């Protein structure tokens, strides 16, 4: 088992910044388009931990993590996880981490360079056993407990459950 740390881009923070769309940390966590280098090396049983992005005057924190259950083809993900297809939320921000359209081509909302597209659609990760901080009142406490979280992760085969 290996643990990988994924730090979101600057400004991405579930309480005080932009919406984090990849990886997703709901009941069925996924990691679909960002950091193909990490996704390529990850295998079933490994863990991914997500850190909030930098925001001036706001401490970064562990948003959550999950165990890797499997890697699937992006078109399998497109069919099985329609809620993860790239789309706009009501507030105008992008959501979803499946960056292909129904024909397997680059989705019109995916504004990354086309020459990176093929690398970004491999190794779509589906997770299990998510550990997620979901209530904003818990986020400040998470910042002060982040070292404990990582220490527990390193010595335990099971990811810790934050209370």
N, C-alpha and C positions, 0 to 999 in steps of 0.2 A: 504494500500500500504506500502510495506517495501522495503528499498533499501539495497542491499548487495554489499560489496566491494570485488572484486577478484583481488589480487595482483599476477601477473604472476611470474614465477620462475626467479631467478637471471639470468641476461644475455638476457632476452627477452625484446626487445624494437624495435618497428617498424622502427626507424630511425638509431639507432646506435648499435643494437644487433641482436639477432636471431629473426626469424619470429614467431609471436604469432599465433598459430594454433587453440587454444581453450581458450576462446570463439572466434568465428568469429564475425566481426563487419561490414560486408558488408551490402548491401541493405536488405538482409534477415539474421539478426543475429541469431547465434545458439550457444548453450553451450552443448557439448556432452559427454566428457569423464572426464575432470578434475573436481575435487572437488565434488564428489557425495554427500557429506554432505550438501553443499550449494544447489545443485540442488534438493535434497529431500525436503528441507524446503520451497523452493520458490513456489509461487502459481501465477496464472494468475493475471496480474496487478502489480506485484512487479517489481522492477528495479534492474538491475545488472550493476555495474560500474567497469571498468577494469583499473587497474593501471599497468604501465610498471614495469618490474623487475629491480633489482638493478644492476647497472653498475658503477664501480669505476669512480668517477669524473663527473658523469652525473646525474642530478636531475631526480627523478622519476616524472611521470606526469599521469594525467587521459587520457588514450587513447580514451575512449568513454564509452558509456553505451547504454542500451536498456530496453524496457519494455517487460516483459514476456507475450507472446500471448498464448502459450499452451505447454503442455508436451506431447510427443508422444513416442511410442515404438521405440526402436533402429532399428528394421527391417522395420518399416514404414519410418523412416528417411533414411535408406539405399536405399529404392526404390524411395522415393520422392526427395532426395537431393544427387544425384550421385557425384556432385562436392565436397561434404564434406566427401566422403570416403577417408580413409587414403591413402596417396600416396606421392611420392617424387617429389619435385619441380625440376626445371632445375638446381638450384644451389645446389642440394643435400639435402636440409633441408626437414623435414617432413611437410606435410600440411594435413588438414582434421581432423575432430573430430568424425567421425564414425569409431569405432575401431573393427567392425565385418566384416567378409567376407560374401559372398553370402549365405553361409549355417548357418550364425549366430554364427560362432565360432570366436575366437580371431584372428584378422588379423595378418599376419606374420610380418608386420612392427611395430606392437604394442609390445614394449619390456618391458612393465610393468610386474610385477609378475602375474602369472596365477591365484593365489589365490585371487587377487583383481578384476579380470575380471568381475564377476557377479555384483559386486557393481557399477562398472564404466559404465555399459551399461543401467542402469535404468534412468528414468527421463530425456530423451533427451529434451532439451528446444529449442523452436523456438520463436524468438522475433519479436518485431515490434517497430516502432518509434525510430530507432537508432540515436544516437548522436555520430558522429565519426570524429576524426581529421585525415584528409586524406593527407594533404600536409605537407611535412617535414618542410617548412618554418613556419608553424603554431605551431610546437611542442614546441619550446622554450617558446613561449608566454603561452602555456598551463600550463607549470610548475608554472608560477607565478600566474595563475588564478585558481589553483586547489581548494583553499579554497572557493572562490566565487562560483565555480561550485557546490561544496557539499552543501554550504549554500542555494543556490537556489534550489537544489534538495530536501532539507529538508522542505522547506516552500511552494513548488509548487506541484500541482498534476501532472503537465506536466514536463518532463525532459527539462532542459534548452537547447537552441540551441546556440552553440558557433559560433561566426562569425570569 
